[in-house]
Amino acid sequence: MVDKFVITSRIEQIDKNLEKLSVYKGVSFKKFFDDPIVQDVVEYNLFQIVNHIIDIIEHVVVDENYGLPESSYNAAQILSEKGIISKKDLDMLKKMIGFSNVIGQQYINISKEIVYKILMDDLSGIRNVVTTIVQGFC
């Protein structure tokens, strides 16, 4: 059985990170591109969000006895196979996990254009994926 405290504490952190990002939602690309502090804040908060989501999906998979995921990608795949998330949500999770891997391992290779696009277009999608994953467990 899923530990609701684990899930709700991660959701609270995701909400805090999304709130911090909302301050920058209206910034122009030029301002974003020219301001390394804004870039750092956005990248850090996106990284934190993805790590909390990874914690949630791995927690759900293990606690619901869906299997022992070999990776974050595998945990997301298992949720898709179990009908917890759609193919569209699976694709978004895979992109988010990949983004986190780039930030965590190859920091210099981050595309500012991609980070800006995520900030402008994908924050509500992130929230929707989280809601979909946890709706049956909290």
Secondary structure, 3 states (H helix, E strand, C coil): CCCHHHHHHHHHHHHHHHHHHHCCCCCCHHHHHHCHHHHHHHHHHHHHHHHHHHHHHHHHHHHCCCCCCCCHHHHHHHHHHCCCCCHHHHHHHHHHHHHHHHHHHCHHHCCHHHHHHHHHHHHHHHHHHHHHHHCCCC
